[in-house]
Amino acid sequence: MKSTVEQRLETAQRRAVGQRNYRRARDRALRKLGNQFPELYQEFLEEERLRDEQEGKVWSDIAGRPKRWVVSQSSDTSSGVSEGLSNSPDEGNLG
C-alpha cells in the first residue's frame, strides 16, 4: 500500500508531465500560426505586450534582461516569427 506522500508525488509528476506536454503542443501550434500569418501574429503579440506594460509587467528572459521580439526570414517558409531573441551574443536563434 502506498503512503499519502508517495501518492501525492505520483500525482504531481503526472500533472507536471501533462502540463509540459500541453505547453509543448501549444507552443508548436503558435509557431505554426505565426509562420502562416506573421503580420497578424505580430499584431496580437504587440497588443499583448502593450497590455502587459499597462499592468506593470515586463517581458524578460530568465536572467531578467528585457527580450526583443523580431520577425525573421526562414529558408523553409516565406516568412516566419522568431520568438524572444536574447540581447546577449551567447543566446538566441542563430538561424
Order of alpha helices (4+ residues) and beta strands (2+ residues): alpha-alpha-beta-beta
